[in-house]
Amino acid sequence: MPNAYQASCIAPSPVKNRQDINSEPYFNLHSKSTNMDNIFSSLNDKQAEAVRATEGRVRIVAGAGSGKTRVLAHRYAYLVNEMGIDPANILCMTFTNKAAREMKTRIANMVHAAHVNDLVCTIHGFCVKVLRREIHRIGYPKNFNIIDEEDVKSLAKQVMEEVGLDRTAATVRQFIKGVQKYKYDSFYKAPMSYIESIILNKKPPEEELNDAERFVLLQLKAFSLDFNDIILFALHILNNHADAREYWQKQLNYIMVDEVQDCSTTDWEIINLISQEYQNLFIVGDPDQAIYEWRGAKPKSFIEFPAETDIILNENYRSTPDILNVANSVIAHNQDRIPKDLFTQKPKDRIAVHHHAKSEKDESDWIAKQIATLTKKGCKNSDIAILFRAAFQSREIEQALLRKHIKYVVWGGIRFFERKEIKDALAYLRLVAYQDDLSFVRVINTPSRKFGKAKLARLQTLAKQEGTSLYATLKNHLRNKEFDKEAFAKFIELIEDCIKAKDNTKTSDMLEYLLQESGLKDLLREDEDEDRLENIQELASSILHYEKVNINEEISLDTYLQDIALYTNADYKDDGDTVKLMTIHQSKGLEFPIVFICGVTEGIFPNHRSIRERKKPALEEERRLMYVAITRAEKAVFLTESEGFDYTHKTSRCPSRFLMEIDRDIIKVDGDIPPEIWQGTFNLVRKLDAEIYMDGSMEEDEEEEDALKPGDKVTHKVLGEGTILDYDEERDSFKIDFNGSIRFIRASFLTK
């Protein structure tokens, strides 16, 4: 998480009675600090017990805000400082690069500087380390190339163009989904995985290749791996090469894994494989915060984990009792969980508020008014977050904030490393490192060198005929009339000079040289877009920081490019003193003094479409989302919803069932809610249950056969037969192709 999101810790003022929403005083601010005399001085009894549980299979059920990062960092320090374990034999895996950096920082405050190693990392980061050592076993070089989402799209478009497929954004997404499905199906269901059939020289003749296999071959040409390949390649090597498996098993005496409830099947396979030798596996998670089942997470693996030692951390250090009571009240309605009630030593402060508005506009205006009042009383904009179930819900909120002249930012825009100028700069570095086609195509005409589509097509033909990369082909044909241009020769000369110097040149110096000599920096200056130039400067600063942090490690251009490919948007975004708007999924792992959860309306939250598709698992995951949203708050939480007509369900809007599940004596209702409004909630819940669970069963693995999905053939009473291309969450409708004519249609107007 960026520093802007490290909201100041809020110390409650001594209060005798709970205060109304806008009463004074509101907050006293103080800074967080961790200054330990020894490893256990700042730990509670359960945390200390967890730190001392070093041997065997240990499961830590860590509630929201219970100090799990502190436990992990202290346990690492205990292993090193008290038990004398070599850090090279300790693996600590987290799920984000930010979390890994935070872990390293905390550990560095407790152990000697030389005792913090690069085995404090993400699961993807660990698999990259495995591949750096082992990938030669499947014919890849050590300096393999990691490609991100945008690169994957570029490769997909290239294959689609070759085979004559439509290249709209929707079909590109579907093509990529098909490729990933092929990879996983071949890995788990077919006699031979794509790694064996395509990568290990057992590929069928080219004319027999399907589209997904063509995509894999294109990756192979550039020795490139996407994020899923990183895990699957590592798993393939560990499964099929006993000496590699034994090396890592013997190397890792102690393994710690954070956020285990979010681990997928392949993540669990990696974890179980590498921990077989010593069985010293320490897993930390919270099934109540498992919100990624829809993308493959397996929280049941955590719930059913055969632990030799079980410890529950349920003392919360983040939120007031008022907030925790609401969170506990909601999550208690779930069945697939490990029972626990969060508690805190903090004094009671402000009772949670449920605001009922007459319209969406009134709801948004009320939120904006509360924020304006809070900031007048000394609260900063950056102390405040507005959370919602779906991104489309931000529109009315944004308008209300604009009317009140409140500074805000919508979290989840273009990732730092996906901005054009950043990808262009990194493509130059990648071309130096790998001479790959993706990077070549991106920069050969950036800045313009009069290298148009016709020349590129001709070069691609030559490259295919000669079996060489585009870069090598251009280099070999510079004397050909069609490529005998000074600009092309200078381009090749620049890259060649850098290739020769890369082993003895810092990456930061290499970037600066490439930006100047390629003309890219001049292009950005001439563009007069100050933001783009500042982004490039931020990239250069981040590389300098990377080199400084890793000063004691052997780093190279290859290492930097592999590590940087794993970074996420949250690692770099910094938006200053602004109110943060984001989906609840994006808020996971963050905390704010004040949280507004808007649009808590039945059908939207919980999302009825998700429940219809995945039944009980989806309903429980929606409830966990509510729990995650509430527990982001430190000092105050406001839950809001509104009346109006719900065009999706063709009925009046009514409060979410989650609001009904909160004990009435622990929440203050602001606004008049007529009995018929609550009856509307009850009716919607009953109707949904009747639709989905007609037989009274809520079997977890039962699939809804009639659920619509991309690729399905459907019929419309006026437009006739069509094919679903995509689902638009903002419109809550399906994008349908009716013989080349595109329409957005709600599900209730379609039949399969």
N, C-alpha and C positions, 0 to 999 in steps of 0.2 A: 504494500500500500504506500502511496506517496506521502511525503511529510505533511502535505496539506490536510491529509485525512487523519493524521494523528492528533485528534481533537484534544484540547487541554483537559486534564483530569479535573473533575468538578468536586469540590468538597462541600457537602451539605452544610448550610447554616443551621445552628441549633434551633430546632423548632419544637413548640409545644403542641401545636395543632396543625392539621393539614390546611393548606392555603388554597384559595380559589385560583383559577387559572391565571389571572393577571395580577395577583397581589404581590407586594414587595416584602422583603428582599427576595431576589430570585437565585442568583448563583454567587459563590465565592470561588475564584479560580486559584489553583495551585499547580505546581509542576510535579510530574512523576519522577521518581529517582529510585535507583536500586544500588545501595551501598552496603554490601554484605561484609560482616566480620568473618563469617565462615559460610560453608555451603548451606547449612540448615537454619541460619538465624532468621531468614525471612520466609520460612515455609511453615504452613500449618501442619498438623499431625498427619493428615492423609497425604499431603504432598510429600512430606518427609518419608512416609512409608513407601510411597511410589518410587522415590529416589533410591532408597535402600534395596528395593526389589530388583536385584541385578540378574539373578539366575533364573533360567527356565522361561516358560511362556507366560507373559504377564499382560493382562488387559486392564487398561485404565479407561473407565467411563468418565469422561471429562465434560461436565455441563458447561453451558455458555458462560464465559467470563470467569471460569474457575482456576485460571492460571496454568493451563496445560503447557504453554510455551515455556513458562518458568520451570516447570517440572522437567521437561525434556532437556533444557539447557543445564539445569542443576545436576541431573542424572549423568549427563556427559561429563561435567566437571568432577562429579564424584568418582566416576570410573577412572578418570585420568589422575586426579589429585590424590584420592584416597586409596584407590586400588592399584594404581600404577599401570593401567592398561595403555598400551601404545595406541595413540589416536588413529594410526593407520589401520587398526583392526576394529574401528567403530564406524558403523554406517548410521547416519541419521537422515531420514528422508521426509520431506514435506511436500506440499502440493503446489506451491507457487514459488517463484524466484524471490519475491519479496519476503515471504516467510523464511526461506532459507537464509537470506541475508540478515534478517532480524535474529535468527537463531545463531548465526556465526558471531554477530555483534555481542549478543548476551554471553555466549561461551567465552569470547575473547576477554571479557571483563573478569573472568574467574580462573582462567588457565594461562599458562605461559603462551606467548604469541606463537611459538613454533608448534603448539599443540592443537591448533585449529586447522583442519585440513579440508580438502575439497570433497570429502565424503559426507559433508553436511550439504545436502542438495535435494533437488526434486527427484521423483521417480524417473522422469525422462532424463534428467541430468545424470543420474546413476547409470542408466542404460547407455547413454552416450559414452561414459567412461568405460563401460564393458566393451562397447563396440570399437573404441579407439585401440584397445588391446587385442580384440578378438576378431574383428570384422574381416581380416585377411582370409579367414577360414571359408568365407563364401565369395572370395574373389574381389572384394572391394578394397580400395586403398585406405590407409589410415586417415587421410585427409578427405573423407567423404563429405558430401554437401548436404546440409539440412535445408529443406525448402519449407516456406510458410504457406499460409492459405492462399495468398495472392499468386505465388509461384505455382501452386497446385492448379489454380484456375487457368493460368497461362498454358500449362501442359495439357489440361483438359481441352481447351479451345483448339490447341494444335492438333490433337488427335481427332476431335470432332470435325475439324476442317478437312483433314485427310480422308475421313470416311463419309463426308458429306452430310453430317448431322447439323441440325439447327443450333445456333450458338447464342440464343437469348439467355439472359441471366438465370431464368428459372431452369432451363434445360441444362445449363452448365452445372447448376447445383445438383440436379438429378443425376447427371453423368458422374459427378464426383461421389455421390452417395452410392451409386452402382459400383464404382471402383473399390470403395472401402468395403462394401458388402462382399464383393468378390474376394478381396484379400482375406477377410475374416472367415468366410465360408470355406475357402481353399485351405486355410490354416487349420480349421477345426473339423470340417466335415468331409473334405475331399481326401482321396488316397494320397495325393501329393499336393503340398502347399505351393503357392505362387513363388516362394523363395526357391523351392526345389525345381519346379517345372520351368520357371522363366529365368531366375537368377543363376542357377547352377548348371547352365548350359544344357538343359534338357527341354528347351522350348520347342514347340511344334513348328512346322514350316510356316513361313509368314502368312501364306494365304489362309491358314487355319486359325489365325489369331482372332480372338474376340476383341472388342473395344477396350476392355479393362486390361487385357494382356498387352495390347499396343501401348497403353499408358505406362505399364510397368517397364516395358522395353525402353521407352523414352526416358524414364527415370534412370534405368540402368546405364544408358548412354552417357549420362552426366554424373553417374555414381551418386545420385541424389536420393535422400530418404525424407518422407514426410513424417509428421509426428507419430502416426500409427505404426509406420515402418520401424521407427526407433525401438518401440516396445517389442514388436513381433520379431525383428531381426535378433534382438538380444535373447528373447525367449527361445527362438530356433537354435541359436548357438548353445545356450545352456542346456537345452534338451538333447541335443545331438552330438555334443563334444564333451565327453566325460572329463577330459583333462582341464578344459576351460571351466566347467561347472565346479570341479573339485578345487581349482585355484581360488575361485571367488568364495566358495563355501568355507575353505580353510582360512582365507584372508579375513573374513568378517566374523570376529568372535562375538560381537554384540551388535544387534540390529534394532533400531528404533524407527517407528513409522507413525507419523502424525496424520490426522484427518482420515483415519482408516475407513470410516463409514462411506467415504467417497471413492474407495478403490473399486476398480472394475475387475472382471474375471481375469484378464491378463495381468493386471497389477498384482492380484493375489497369487497368481502362478509364479511371478517373479519373486515375490516375498517368500513364499513357501519353499521355493527351490534353493534360494541362497541361505536360508536359515536352517537347512536340514542337518548340517554338521554339528553345530553346537546347541541348537534349539534355544538360544538365548534371544527370544523375540519379544520385544516390548512394543505393544500397539496402543495408540491413544486415539479415541474418537468419541462421538456422541451420536447415537442413532436418531435422536430427536432433531439433529441438524442435517440429516441426510436428505438433500434436495436435488440430487442428480441421478436418481434411478432412471429417468427418462433418457439419459444418455449413457447408460451402462453400469452405473455404480451398483454395488451389491452390499447394501447395509446388513442384510441377513447374515453374511459371512462374518461380520463383526459380532452380531447378536449371538450367533451359534459357535463362536470361536472357543475351542477347547482349552481354556486357560488353566494354568496351575495356580495362578494368583490373580484375584480379582479385586480391584480397588475403585471405589466411586468417589470422584471429586465433585461435590455438589455445593461447596461454599462459593458463592459468586462475589467477585470483587468489583464488578462493573456497575450494577444496577441497584436501585433502591428496592426495598421490600414491596412497595406498591407495584412496581413493574414486574417483579418476579412472581408475585401472586397471580397476575393476569396471565403470564406465560405458562405457569404451572397449571392453571385452571383450564387452559385450552388444550395443552398437549396431553393431559390426563385422559382425553377421549380416544387417543390412539391405542391400539393393541400391540402392534409390532414394535416393541421398545423394551429397554431395560429400565424398570421403574426407578424414579428418583425425583425428589423435589428440591429445586434450587432454594437456597436460603442465603442471607447475607447478614453481616454484623452492622451494616449501615443503618442509621435511623430512618424512620418513615419520613417521607417528605411530601410529595404531591400525588394524590390519587390519580390513577389513569383516567383519561377522559374519552368518552364516546360522543362525538358530535354528529347529530342527525340534521341534514339540511334539506330544504325543499327542492333544490335542483343542483345539478353539477356546478353551475356557475356560483350559486350561493356557497356550496361546499368549498370551492377553490378560493372564493373571496374571504371566507372565514379563516382559512389557513393563512392566506396572505396577511390578514389583519392581525392574527396571533403573532406572526413572525415580526411584523412591524412593531408591535407592542413589546415583544421580547427584546428586540435590538435597542429600543429606547431605554430599556432598563439595564443595558450593559452587556447583553448577550451578543456574541459575534455571529455573523452570517455562517461562518464555517463551523459553528457549533450545531448547525441544524441540517437535518436530512429529511427529504420527502421521499417516501418509498411507495411503490405501486407494483401490482402483480404483472402488468403488461405495459410495454413501452408506449402504446398509443394513449394511455391514460394521462400522459404528461401535458397534452395540448392545452386543456382548460387551465391547469395549474400554471403553466408558463404565462398564459395571458393575464392571469390574476396577478402574478408577481411583477409583470411588466407594468401593469396599471398602478401598482404600488411603488414602482421604481426600486424594486428589491433585486440586488445582484444575484444571479444564479448560474449554474452550469448543469447541463444534462450529461450525466456520466454515461460513457459507452459510445463516444464518437469514434472517429478514425483512430486506430492505434498509432502510437508514435512511429513504430517501425513499418507501418503500412502507408505512411504519407509518401507521396511521389518523390519528393526531393531526397528523403531518407533512403528509399529503395534504390534510387539512382546512384547515390553515393556508395551504398553497400554493394551494389552490383559491380561497380568498378573494383572494389576490394575483392569480391568473389571471382571476378574474371582473372585477376592476378593470381588468386589461389588455385582456381580450378579450370580456367579456360572453358567454362561450360556454356552451352548454347543459350540458356535462359538469360544469363547475365550479358552475353554478347548482344543478343537481340535488343535488350533493354537499353544499352548504352552506345551502341555503334552510331546512333544518330542523335545522341543527347550529349552535348549540344549538336545542332545540325551539321552533318558532314556531307549532305546531299547523297545519303545512302538510302534510297527509297525502296518501296516494296518490290519493284522489278529487280533491282540489284540483289535484294535479299532472297527473292525467289530463285534467281540464277545461282546464288551462292549455296542455297539449300540443296539444289539439284546436284551441284558439283560435290558437295559434302557427302551426299547420299551415295553418289557413284564411287567416291574414293574412300568411304568409310572413315572420314575424319570429322573433327568438330568444325563448327563454322569459323571459329577463330583460326584454327590451324589451316583451314582451306583458304581463307583470305590471305593469311601470311604466305602461303605457298603460291598464290596466284596474283601477287601484287604487280607483277610485270605484264599480266594480261591486259589488253587494251581496256577492257570494261572495268578493271579495278586499279588501273594505273593512275591514281589520284594522290596528290600530295597529302590531303587530309587523311586518307586511309593509311598511308605510309607512316605519318606522324602518330596516328592512333596505335598502330602495331608497335612502333618504336617505344612509345610511352609504356605500354603494357609489358613489353619485353624487358625494358630497363627495370621495371618494378619487380618482375619475376626474378631477375638476377639478384636484386637487392633484398628480397623479402625476408630471407633468413637472418639478415643482419640489421634489419631496420624495424624500429618500433611501429606498431600499427597506427598510432596517432600521427607519427611523422609521415607514414605512407599515405594516409588519408589526405593530409594537408597537401602533399605533393600532387596527388591525383586531382584534387579539387582545383588546384591552381593550373596545372599543366593541361588538363583536359578542357578547361574553359567552363566547367560547371559552376564554379563560384561566380565568375563574371556573368554567366547567364542568369543566375539568381539575383545578382545586383541589378542587372538591366530590367529584370522582371518587375522591379519596384514593389515586390510583395515582401514586406519586412518580416512577416511571420515565417516564410519559407527559409529566408537566410538565417533567422534566429534558430530555426529547427536544425539546420546544418551545424550551426555553432554549438547547439546543445548536444548533437551527436559527437562532435569532436571532444567536447568536455566529458561526455560519458565514457569515451574511450580512454582518455587520460585518467579518469577515476578508476576504470577497470584495471589499467596497468598499475596504478598505485596500490589498489587493494590486493592485487595478485603479485606484488613485487617479489615475494619469496618463492613463487612457483614458476615453473618453466612454461611460459606462454608464447604463443606464436600467432601469426595471422590466421592459421587454420583453427587454432583453439578458440580465438576470439569469435570467429564467424560461427562456429558450432555453438558456442555458449549464447551468443546474442540471438540466435534463431529461436531460443527457448523463452525469451523474455515476453512479457505480456503488457497490455496497456497499463495496468495498475502499477507497473514498476516505475513509470516515468511521469504520469500525468500529475500536474500540479496547478490548481486553479485558484489559489489564493483565498481571500475572504469572500466566499460565495456560498449561498445555500446550494446543497447538493441534491439533485434529482436523479433517482436511479431505480431500476427494478430491484426487487428483493433478492433475486439471484446475484445481482451485481454487488449487493451490500454485504454478502457473506464474508465474515472475517473483519468487517469494519465496526466501528463504534462511534456514537455521537452523543453529546449531552441531551439533545432534544430530537425526537423522531416523530414525524407525522406519517401515518400509514393511511393513504387515501383510497377511495374507491372500494371499501370493504363491503362489496355488494354480492349477494348470492348470484352465481352464474359467472361472475368475473373472478371472484376470490371467495370460495374455491372456483376454479375454472371448470364449468360443466362439461366442456368438450373433452378435457383431459380425463375426467372421471368416466365419461362414457367409453373412452378408448381403453383405459387401463383399470377401471373399476376400483376395488378397495385399495390397491397400492397407490393409485393416483390420489384418492381422497386423503389417505394418511400422509402422502407427500405434500399435498396442499396445506394440511394442518401443520406439518413441520415448517413449511414456508412461513406460516403465520407466527410460529414460535421463534424462528430466526429473526423475523422482522421486529417483533416486540423486544427481543433480547439485544438488539443493537443499541437500545436506549440506555443511557446512564442515569439521567435525572428526571426525564418526563417523556411520556408517550401519549400521543393523541391518535385515536382511531376515528376515521371519518367516512361517511357514506351519505347518499342522497336519494331523494325520491325522483320520479320521472318515469318515462316510458322506456322499457328495454326492448329495442327493436329486434334484438337477436332472439329473445324468447317470446316476443309478442305479448308481453305482460308488463305490469307495473314493476318498477325497481323496488327492491326491498333489502333490508340488511342481511349480511352474511350469517350463515349458521354459526360461524365462529364467534360472532358477537353474542349469540344466544347461549353459547357454551361458557361464557365468562360469568362467574358468580356476580350477582347484582350488587352485593355489598362491597365489592372491591373496585368498582368503576363508577364514575360520575357520568350521568347522561346529560348532555347539553343539547337542548332542542326537544320539542314535543314530538313523540312518536305515537301516533294513534294505534290502538289495538289491531286494526285491520292491516297495518303495515307489517307487524310481527306475524299475523296470520298468513300474510303473503309469503313470508320466509318459510313458514311451516308447510304451506301448500307446495312450494317449489321443491323443497327437500323431499316431501312425500312423493311428488310426481317423478323426480329423478330416480328415487329408490325403486319405484314401480317399473320404470323403464329399464333399469339396469339389472335389478335383482328380483325379477319377477318370480323366480323359483325360491326366493328367500336365501339364496346362497350368495356369498361374497368371496368365492374362491379366488385366491390370489393369482393363479396362473391361467384363469379362464380368459379367453380372448373374445372380444366383441366382433363377430363376423361381419356386421354391417358397417363398421367404422370406415368412413371414407378416407382415402389416402392418395397421394400423387401416383399417377399411373392407372388409376381405376377408370373404367368406362362408365359413364353416367348418362342419364336421360333427363331432359328438361321438357316440360309439356309444350313449350313454344319453340325453343331453339333446337330441339331434337337431341341426337346423340353427340357426346363430346368426351374429351379425355381430361382428367384432372392433371394440371401441371404443378400446382403449388397451393399452399394454404397461406393466406394473408392474415396474420394475427391482428393487425391494426383494424382491418375491416371485418374480421371474423367471418371471412368468406373464402370460397375456393376459386382459384384461377382456372378457368376451363377453356380448352381449345375446341371450339365448334367448327371443324373444317376450316381452320385458319383464322377464324373470327374469335377473338379473346373476350371473355366476359367474366366478371366477378359475381358469383352466385352463392347465396347462403345455403347451408346444408339442407334445410327443411324444404327447399324447392327442387331437390335432386333425388333421383332414385337410381339404384345400381342395376 
